[in-house]
Amino acid sequence: MISRRWFRRRKPDVDCREVGRVLQSYLDHNVEPDFAGKIAAHLDECKKCGLEASTYSKIKDALSATRPEVDTDAIERLRSFGSRLTND
C-alpha cells in the first residue's frame, strides 16, 4: 500500500493570505529579495493571485502614465513653505 503522504503536496513557502498582505509592497519592490522570489513563485503557480497582481500592475501603470505635470514653481514654493515651517 502506498502511503497517503506520498500524494500530499509540499507546503508552499507563502500562501494566498500572505501574498495578499504584501502584494502592494512586492509590486513596489519593497520586500527582501529572497521573500520576493517566494512571492514570484507563488504568483506563477496561483492563477488567482497572479491575476490580482497583474490587475494591480496595470492600474499602477495607467495611473503613472496619466500623472499630470506639476509646475516647478509650485514645487519650489511648497518646499520653501515647508522649510519655513520647520525653521520657526
C-alpha positions in Angstrom: 0.0 0.0 0.0 1.3 3.5 -0.9 1.4 6.0 1.9 -1.0 8.9 1.6 1.9 11.2 2.4 3.3 10.5 -1.0 0.3 12.2 -2.6 0.4 15.3 -0.4 1.7 18.4 -1.9 4.6 20.2 -0.5 3.5 23.1 1.8 4.0 26.3 -0.2 6.6 28.9 1.0 3.9 31.5 1.1 0.1 31.3 0.9 -2.5 33.4 -0.7 -3.3 35.3 2.5 0.4 36.2 3.0 0.7 37.3 -0.6 -2.4 39.4 -0.3 -0.9 41.2 2.7 2.4 42.1 0.9 1.4 42.3 -2.7 1.5 46.1 -2.9 4.9 46.2 -1.3 6.1 43.5 -3.7 4.9 45.4 -6.7 6.7 48.5 -5.4 9.9 46.4 -5.0 9.8 46.9 -1.2 10.4 43.4 0.0 13.5 41.4 0.7 14.9 39.7 -2.5 14.6 36.1 -1.1 11.0 36.8 0.0 10.3 38.4 -3.4 11.4 35.2 -5.0 8.9 33.2 -3.0 6.1 35.6 -3.8 7.0 35.5 -7.5 6.9 31.7 -7.4 3.5 31.8 -5.8 2.2 34.3 -8.4 3.4 31.9 -11.1 1.6 28.9 -9.6 -1.6 30.6 -8.3 -3.9 31.9 -11.0 -6.0 33.9 -8.6 -3.1 35.8 -7.0 -1.3 36.1 -10.4 -4.4 37.7 -11.9 -4.7 40.1 -8.9 -1.0 41.1 -9.2 -1.5 41.6 -13.0 -4.5 43.8 -12.4 -2.8 45.9 -9.8 0.2 46.4 -12.0 -2.0 47.5 -14.9 -3.7 50.0 -12.6 -0.4 51.4 -11.3 0.9 51.7 -14.9 -2.3 53.5 -16.0 -2.2 55.9 -13.1 1.5 56.7 -13.6 1.0 57.3 -17.3 -1.7 59.9 -16.7 0.1 61.7 -14.0 -0.2 65.4 -14.6 2.8 67.6 -14.8 3.3 69.9 -11.8 4.6 73.4 -12.2 8.2 73.6 -10.9 7.5 77.0 -9.4 4.7 75.4 -7.3 7.0 72.7 -6.1 9.6 75.3 -5.1 7.0 77.4 -3.2 5.8 74.3 -1.4 9.4 73.3 -0.4 10.0 76.9 0.8 6.8 76.9 2.8 7.8 73.5 4.4 11.3 74.8 5.2 9.8 77.9 6.9 7.6 75.7 9.0 10.4 73.6 10.2 12.7 76.5 10.9 10.3 78.5 13.1 
